[in-house]
Amino acid sequence: MPMSGSAKTMAVCTVGGLVAVTAYTVTLGSNGWLWFGWVVVALLTAGVLATRA
């Protein structure tokens, strides 16, 4: 399944966001709003990828 440029960029940003939120959690402690935001972005990315298929 080839991804368009915008879908690929969104997927890369989602993975980068996961790394950033995980690093924040490890160093400074958990923040529920960061995880909630990441889940929302991940769901949006999944929706974009599903509509491109």
VOTOR-525882 format. One record per residue: residue in one letter; x, y, z of N, C-alpha, C, O in turn. Coordinates in nm, 3 decimals, decimal comma, padded with zeros to 5 digits, always signed. Layout:
{code: A n_u: X n_v: Y n_w: Z ca_u: X ca_v: Y ca_w: Z c_u: X c_v: Y c_w: Z o_u: X o_v: Y o_w: Z}
...
//
This chain:
{code: M n_u: +00,085 n_v: -00,118 n_w: +00,000 ca_u: +00,000 ca_v: +00,000 ca_w: +00,000 c_u: +00,089 c_v: +00,124 c_w: +00,000 o_u: +00,145 o_v: +00,159 o_w: +00,104}
{code: P n_u: +00,104 n_v: +00,189 n_w: -00,113 ca_u: +00,185 ca_v: +00,311 ca_w: -00,115 c_u: +00,113 c_v: +00,425 c_w: -00,043 o_u: -00,008 o_v: +00,444 o_w: -00,057}
{code: M n_u: +00,190 n_v: +00,501 n_w: +00,034 ca_u: +00,132 ca_v: +00,613 ca_w: +00,108 c_u: +00,161 c_v: +00,743 c_w: +00,034 o_u: +00,266 o_v: +00,759 o_w: -00,028}
{code: S n_u: +00,065 n_v: +00,834 n_w: +00,041 ca_u: +00,088 ca_v: +00,965 ca_w: -00,016 c_u: +00,183 c_v: +01,042 c_w: +00,074 o_u: +00,212 o_v: +00,999 o_w: +00,185}
{code: G n_u: +00,233 n_v: +01,155 n_w: +00,027 ca_u: +00,327 ca_v: +01,234 ca_w: +00,105 c_u: +00,272 c_v: +01,281 c_w: +00,237 o_u: +00,341 o_v: +01,276 o_w: +00,339}
{code: S n_u: +00,146 n_v: +01,326 n_w: +00,238 ca_u: +00,088 ca_v: +01,377 ca_w: +00,362 c_u: +00,063 c_v: +01,265 c_w: +00,462 o_u: +00,082 o_v: +01,285 o_w: +00,583}
{code: A n_u: +00,021 n_v: +01,149 n_w: +00,415 ca_u: -00,003 ca_v: +01,037 ca_w: +00,505 c_u: +00,128 c_v: +00,987 c_w: +00,564 o_u: +00,134 o_v: +00,953 o_w: +00,682}
{code: K n_u: +00,232 n_v: +00,984 n_w: +00,484 ca_u: +00,364 ca_v: +00,941 ca_w: +00,533 c_u: +00,416 c_v: +01,039 c_w: +00,637 o_u: +00,469 o_v: +00,999 o_w: +00,740}
{code: T n_u: +00,401 n_v: +01,167 n_w: +00,610 ca_u: +00,445 ca_v: +01,269 ca_w: +00,705 c_u: +00,369 c_v: +01,258 c_w: +00,836 o_u: +00,427 o_v: +01,270 o_w: +00,943}
{code: M n_u: +00,239 n_v: +01,234 n_w: +00,828 ca_u: +00,157 ca_v: +01,220 ca_w: +00,948 c_u: +00,200 c_v: +01,098 c_w: +01,029 o_u: +00,205 o_v: +01,103 o_w: +01,152}
{code: A n_u: +00,230 n_v: +00,987 n_w: +00,961 ca_u: +00,275 ca_v: +00,866 ca_w: +01,029 c_u: +00,409 c_v: +00,888 c_w: +01,098 o_u: +00,429 o_v: +00,843 o_w: +01,211}
{code: V n_u: +00,500 n_v: +00,956 n_w: +01,031 ca_u: +00,631 ca_v: +00,985 ca_w: +01,090 c_u: +00,616 c_v: +01,075 c_w: +01,212 o_u: +00,682 o_v: +01,054 o_w: +01,313}
{code: C n_u: +00,530 n_v: +01,175 n_w: +01,203 ca_u: +00,507 ca_v: +01,264 ca_w: +01,318 c_u: +00,442 c_v: +01,190 c_w: +01,434 o_u: +00,471 o_v: +01,220 o_w: +01,550}
{code: T n_u: +00,355 n_v: +01,094 n_w: +01,405 ca_u: +00,292 ca_v: +01,016 ca_w: +01,511 c_u: +00,396 c_v: +00,931 c_w: +01,584 o_u: +00,395 o_v: +00,925 o_w: +01,707}
{code: V n_u: +00,485 n_v: +00,866 n_w: +01,510 ca_u: +00,589 ca_v: +00,786 ca_w: +01,572 c_u: +00,686 c_v: +00,876 c_w: +01,649 o_u: +00,727 o_v: +00,842 o_w: +01,760}
{code: G n_u: +00,721 n_v: +00,990 n_w: +01,592 ca_u: +00,806 ca_v: +01,085 ca_w: +01,662 c_u: +00,741 c_v: +01,136 c_w: +01,790 o_u: +00,808 o_v: +01,156 o_w: +01,892}
{code: G n_u: +00,611 n_v: +01,158 n_w: +01,785 ca_u: +00,538 ca_v: +01,201 ca_w: +01,903 c_u: +00,539 c_v: +01,095 c_w: +02,011 o_u: +00,550 o_v: +01,127 o_w: +02,130}
{code: L n_u: +00,527 n_v: +00,969 n_w: +01,971 ca_u: +00,532 ca_v: +00,860 ca_w: +02,068 c_u: +00,668 c_v: +00,857 c_w: +02,138 o_u: +00,675 o_v: +00,840 o_w: +02,259}
{code: V n_u: +00,774 n_v: +00,874 n_w: +02,061 ca_u: +00,908 ca_v: +00,877 ca_w: +02,120 c_u: +00,923 c_v: +00,994 c_w: +02,216 o_u: +00,978 o_v: +00,979 o_w: +02,325}
{code: A n_u: +00,873 n_v: +01,110 n_w: +02,177 ca_u: +00,883 ca_v: +01,229 ca_w: +02,261 c_u: +00,803 c_v: +01,215 c_w: +02,391 o_u: +00,851 o_v: +01,250 o_w: +02,498}
{code: V n_u: +00,680 n_v: +01,164 n_w: +02,380 ca_u: +00,596 ca_v: +01,148 ca_w: +02,500 c_u: +00,657 c_v: +01,043 c_w: +02,592 o_u: +00,654 o_v: +01,059 o_w: +02,714}
{code: T n_u: +00,711 n_v: +00,936 n_w: +02,536 ca_u: +00,775 ca_v: +00,833 ca_w: +02,618 c_u: +00,897 c_v: +00,889 c_w: +02,689 o_u: +00,918 o_v: +00,862 o_w: +02,807}
{code: A n_u: +00,979 n_v: +00,966 n_w: +02,617 ca_u: +01,097 ca_v: +01,027 ca_w: +02,679 c_u: +01,056 c_v: +01,123 c_w: +02,790 o_u: +01,120 o_v: +01,126 o_w: +02,895}
{code: Y n_u: +00,953 n_v: +01,201 n_w: +02,768 ca_u: +00,903 ca_v: +01,293 ca_w: +02,871 c_u: +00,858 c_v: +01,215 c_w: +02,994 o_u: +00,888 o_v: +01,254 o_w: +03,107}
{code: T n_u: +00,785 n_v: +01,105 n_w: +02,971 ca_u: +00,735 ca_v: +01,025 ca_w: +03,082 c_u: +00,850 c_v: +00,964 c_w: +03,162 o_u: +00,845 o_v: +00,959 o_w: +03,285}
{code: V n_u: +00,953 n_v: +00,918 n_w: +03,093 ca_u: +01,067 ca_v: +00,856 ca_w: +03,162 c_u: +01,143 c_v: +00,959 c_w: +03,244 o_u: +01,185 o_v: +00,930 o_w: +03,356}
{code: T n_u: +01,163 n_v: +01,079 n_w: +03,189 ca_u: +01,246 ca_v: +01,177 ca_w: +03,257 c_u: +01,170 c_v: +01,259 c_w: +03,361 o_u: +01,222 o_v: +01,284 o_w: +03,469}
{code: L n_u: +01,048 n_v: +01,300 n_w: +03,331 ca_u: +00,977 ca_v: +01,393 ca_w: +03,419 c_u: +00,852 c_v: +01,336 c_w: +03,484 o_u: +00,791 o_v: +01,401 o_w: +03,568}
{code: G n_u: +00,814 n_v: +01,216 n_w: +03,446 ca_u: +00,693 ca_v: +01,157 ca_w: +03,502 c_u: +00,577 c_v: +01,165 c_w: +03,405 o_u: +00,580 o_v: +01,241 o_w: +03,309}
{code: S n_u: +00,476 n_v: +01,087 n_w: +03,433 ca_u: +00,363 ca_v: +01,075 ca_w: +03,341 c_u: +00,278 c_v: +01,202 c_w: +03,338 o_u: +00,259 o_v: +01,269 o_w: +03,440}
{code: N n_u: +00,228 n_v: +01,234 n_w: +03,221 ca_u: +00,135 ca_v: +01,345 ca_w: +03,203 c_u: +00,019 c_v: +01,292 c_w: +03,118 o_u: +00,036 o_v: +01,265 o_w: +02,999}
{code: G n_u: -00,097 n_v: +01,279 n_w: +03,179 ca_u: -00,212 ca_v: +01,221 ca_w: +03,111 c_u: -00,254 c_v: +01,297 c_w: +02,987 o_u: -00,298 o_v: +01,235 o_w: +02,890}
{code: W n_u: -00,241 n_v: +01,430 n_w: +02,988 ca_u: -00,281 ca_v: +01,509 ca_w: +02,871 c_u: -00,192 c_v: +01,482 c_w: +02,751 o_u: -00,239 o_v: +01,482 o_w: +02,638}
{code: L n_u: -00,063 n_v: +01,459 n_w: +02,776 ca_u: +00,027 ca_v: +01,426 ca_w: +02,664 c_u: -00,012 c_v: +01,293 c_w: +02,602 o_u: -00,016 o_v: +01,280 o_w: +02,479}
{code: W n_u: -00,040 n_v: +01,194 n_w: +02,685 ca_u: -00,081 ca_v: +01,064 ca_w: +02,633 c_u: -00,215 c_v: +01,073 c_w: +02,562 o_u: -00,234 o_v: +01,012 o_w: +02,457}
{code: F n_u: -00,308 n_v: +01,149 n_w: +02,617 ca_u: -00,437 ca_v: +01,167 ca_w: +02,552 c_u: -00,418 c_v: +01,232 c_w: +02,414 o_u: -00,478 o_v: +01,189 o_w: +02,316}
{code: G n_u: -00,336 n_v: +01,335 n_w: +02,407 ca_u: -00,308 ca_v: +01,401 ca_w: +02,280 c_u: -00,245 c_v: +01,307 c_w: +02,179 o_u: -00,278 o_v: +01,309 o_w: +02,061}
{code: W n_u: -00,153 n_v: +01,223 n_w: +02,228 ca_u: -00,089 ca_v: +01,129 ca_w: +02,136 c_u: -00,189 c_v: +01,027 c_w: +02,083 o_u: -00,185 o_v: +00,993 o_w: +01,965}
{code: V n_u: -00,279 n_v: +00,980 n_w: +02,168 ca_u: -00,381 ca_v: +00,884 ca_w: +02,124 c_u: -00,471 c_v: +00,948 c_w: +02,018 o_u: -00,506 o_v: +00,884 o_w: +01,919}
{code: V n_u: -00,508 n_v: +01,074 n_w: +02,038 ca_u: -00,591 ca_v: +01,144 ca_w: +01,938 c_u: -00,517 c_v: +01,153 c_w: +01,805 o_u: -00,575 o_v: +01,127 o_w: +01,700}
{code: V n_u: -00,390 n_v: +01,191 n_w: +01,809 ca_u: -00,311 ca_v: +01,201 ca_w: +01,685 c_u: -00,297 c_v: +01,063 c_w: +01,620 o_u: -00,307 o_v: +01,052 o_w: +01,497}
{code: A n_u: -00,275 n_v: +00,960 n_w: +01,699 ca_u: -00,263 ca_v: +00,825 ca_w: +01,644 c_u: -00,393 c_v: +00,781 c_w: +01,577 o_u: -00,390 o_v: +00,719 o_w: +01,471}
{code: L n_u: -00,507 n_v: +00,812 n_w: +01,638 ca_u: -00,635 ca_v: +00,777 ca_w: +01,578 c_u: -00,659 c_v: +00,854 c_w: +01,448 o_u: -00,711 o_v: +00,799 o_w: +01,351}
{code: L n_u: -00,622 n_v: +00,980 n_w: +01,447 ca_u: -00,634 ca_v: +01,059 ca_w: +01,323 c_u: -00,546 c_v: +01,001 c_w: +01,213 o_u: -00,587 o_v: +00,992 o_w: +01,097}
{code: T n_u: -00,424 n_v: +00,962 n_w: +01,249 ca_u: -00,333 ca_v: +00,902 ca_w: +01,151 c_u: -00,391 c_v: +00,771 c_w: +01,098 o_u: -00,387 o_v: +00,746 o_w: +00,978}
{code: A n_u: -00,446 n_v: +00,689 n_w: +01,187 ca_u: -00,507 ca_v: +00,563 ca_w: +01,143 c_u: -00,623 c_v: +00,590 c_w: +01,049 o_u: -00,642 o_v: +00,518 o_w: +00,951}
{code: G n_u: -00,701 n_v: +00,692 n_w: +01,079 ca_u: -00,812 ca_v: +00,727 ca_w: +00,991 c_u: -00,766 c_v: +00,773 c_w: +00,855 o_u: -00,825 o_v: +00,735 o_w: +00,753}
{code: V n_u: -00,662 n_v: +00,853 n_w: +00,851 ca_u: -00,608 ca_v: +00,900 ca_w: +00,722 c_u: -00,554 c_v: +00,783 c_w: +00,642 o_u: -00,578 o_v: +00,773 o_w: +00,522}
{code: L n_u: -00,480 n_v: +00,693 n_w: +00,708 ca_u: -00,425 ca_v: +00,578 ca_w: +00,639 c_u: -00,535 c_v: +00,485 c_w: +00,591 o_u: -00,522 o_v: +00,426 o_w: +00,484}
{code: A n_u: -00,642 n_v: +00,472 n_w: +00,665 ca_u: -00,754 ca_v: +00,386 ca_w: +00,625 c_u: -00,827 c_v: +00,444 c_w: +00,504 o_u: -00,871 o_v: +00,369 o_w: +00,417}
{code: T n_u: -00,840 n_v: +00,574 n_w: +00,498 ca_u: -00,911 ca_v: +00,634 ca_w: +00,385 c_u: -00,825 c_v: +00,634 c_w: +00,259 o_u: -00,877 o_v: +00,640 o_w: +00,148}
{code: R n_u: -00,693 n_v: +00,627 n_w: +00,276 ca_u: -00,604 ca_v: +00,623 ca_w: +00,158 c_u: -00,598 c_v: +00,484 c_w: +00,096 o_u: -00,559 o_v: +00,469 o_w: -00,019}
{code: A n_u: -00,638 n_v: +00,382 n_w: +00,172 ca_u: -00,629 ca_v: +00,243 ca_w: +00,122 c_u: -00,734 c_v: +00,214 c_w: +00,017 o_u: -00,740 o_v: +00,102 o_w: -00,035}
//
